């Protein structure tokens, strides 16, 4: 790798990382949205989240409030059985919608990586615009790395894995350790992204890409979360 910073390429790549950071955030929420709509629920995408009306959860909650005393005493088996069925249905709906986001992000990142890998012989000394687009989308996998290290940070600081995040919620639903899916996907992500950087990006553009990636990500995330996102998708 040559440690030469190509300024024009640097500017283009910083802009690319900013744009694809925003695209990655929105399409991730779109993954949640599409599943919710497919299941028949009203849903809305916001700049950093997706909200939907989980009527299964509302039914479960109403049943709980109406039968709270009976549920505490555990004397009515019919009520207990219905409570269990409603709870399972509500949680199943939640986990399906939750899966939509990571699956969309991972599929997009994987397909982009594969397009690069199987066309690697066509990569010359410089990547084309289309090839750079695939690189940016392959880096959608970087979300998994970030989430893992956020969870690891809370584990070190607070002594417990953070309960937030799609992967954590999915792991807990399937009765797995809270960190398990984060660790698995982060490991895959690191391998794929190292291949992209050190095998697929030409060595004379590699240093510029790394510096631009750090710069663009640092700018792009707060730009969307703090400035543009709340205005465009409040």
N, C-alpha and C positions, 0 to 999 in steps of 0.2 A: 504494500500500500504506500502510495506517495503522499506526503503531507503537504500537498499544494492545495490552496483554497481558490477555486475558480469562482470569481465574484459573481458573474452573470448567472452561472448555474446555481450558485448559492441562493441568490435572490429568487430565482424560479422555484427552487426546491422548498424554500421557506414558505413561499406563497402556496405551493402544493400541499405541504404539510398542514397549513392552516385550513385550507379548503377541505382536505380529506379528514381532518380531525372533526370538523363540523359534520361532514357527510357521515362519518362513522358513528357519531353520537346520535344523529337523527335516524339513520337506518337501523341502529340497534333498537331504538324505541319503536320503530316501525315493525320490527319482528314481533314484539309484544302485541302491538296493535292488531296485526293481521290475524294472530291466533285468537285474540279476544273477539274480533269481528266474525271469524270463522265459527266460533262457538255460539254466536248469536247475541253478543253483549254490545251495549253502547260503549264506545271508547273514544278517547281523545289523546293525541300526542302533544306533549309539552316539550320544552327545550331540553329538559334533563330527565324526563319521566313520561310514563304513560298511565293514564287513569281510565278505569273501566268500572262499570256497575256490575259487581259480582252478585247477582240476585241469589245464587246458591248460598253465598255467605249470609246474605240478609235473611233468608229463610231459616238457616241454621241458628243465627243469632236470635231471631224472634222466638223460635221454638225453645231455645235455652232460657230466655227470660220468662216465658209463660210456664215453664215446667221446672223452674230453678229449685224449688223445695223438693220436688219428687226426685230430681237428679241427685241432689245432695244425699237423700236417704237411700237411694239405690234400691228402692222396694218394688218399683214397677218395671218388670223386664221388657215389656213392650215399648215403654217410653225410652228406656235405655238403648234398646236396639235401634229405634228410629233416630235417636240423637246421634248414635254412632254412624248411621248411614248418611245422615245429613252432613255431619262433620267431615266424613271421608269425601263426599261429593264436593263440598266447598273447597277443601284442601287440594283435591285433584284439579279442580278448575284453576286455582291459583298457580299450581306448579306447571300446568300446561302453558298458561300465559307467560309465566316466568321463563320457561324454557325457550320461548319464541325469540327473545332477544339474543342470548348467547348463541343459539343455533344459527340465526341469521348472520351474526358477526363471524362465527367460525366458518360457515360455508363460504361466505364471500372471501374471507382471507385464504381459505384452502384452495378454492378454485383459481384465485389469482396467482397463488404460489405455483400451482400445477401448470398453469399457462406459461409462466416464466420458465419453469424447470424443463418442460417438454419442448420448449422453443429456445433453450439456452444456446444452441449452436448458431442461432441467428443473431445472437447478441455480439455486437462488434466492440469497438473501443469506446463507443458512446451509446447510451440507451436512447431509444426513440421516445416520443411523447407518449405513445400507447404503452410501451414497456414501463415507463415511469409510472403511468397510471396503475398498472398491475402491481408495481412495487408498493405504492401507497396503499392499495387495497389489501395486499398481503400483510401490511403492517396493522390491519385491523386486529390481528392476533395480539398486538402489543397490549390491548386492553386486559387480556388474561394475565400478563406479567404484572401490570400495574395493580390489578386487584389482589393478586397474591401478595405482593410486597406491602400493600396497605393492610391486609389481614395480618401479615407477619409483624408489622409495626405495632398494631394494637396488642398482639400476643406478647410482645416484648415489654411494651409500656404498661399495659393494663393486666397482663397475665391471662388473657382470654382472647380467643379469635373473635374478630368483629362479627356481629350477627347480621350486618347489612351486606347487601350484594346478592345478585342472582344465584351465583354458584353456591354460596353458603346456604341459601334457602333451599335450593334443590338438594344439596347433600343432606341437609337435616330432614327433608321430606322422605328420602329413601333410607333414613336411619344410618347414614354414614358419618364419619367424623366431619365436623363442620369445615375443615380445611381441605378435605380430600379432593373435591372436584377442582378447587383452586390450584392445588399442587399439580394435579394431572394436566390440566389445560395449560398452566404456566410452563411446565416442562416441555410440552409439545411446542408451544409458542417459541420458547427460547431456541430450540433446535431449528425450527423452520426459519426464524428471523436471522439466525447466524448464517444459515445457508444463503439466504437472500443477500445479506451484506457482504459476506466473504467469498461467495462462489458465483453469484449472479450479477452483482454490480461491478462494472469494470474498475480495476484497481486505481486508475487515474481519476475516477469520479467518486471513489469510496469515501475519502476523507471529507470532501465537500458535502456528501450526502449525510454523513454522521453528524457533522456540525450543524447542518441545516435542519436535520431531524430534531435535534435537541432544541434548537432555537424556535422552529416552527411549532413544536408541541407545547413549549412553554408559553408561546404567544397565543396559539390557537385555542387552547382549553379555556383559559380565563376570558378570552375575547368572546367566545360563544356563551359560556356559563354566566358571565357577569354583564356583558354589554349587549351583544346581538340577540342571543337566545331569548331573554325575557321580553324583548321587543317583538321579535318575529314569531315566536311560538310561546306566548305567555301561558 
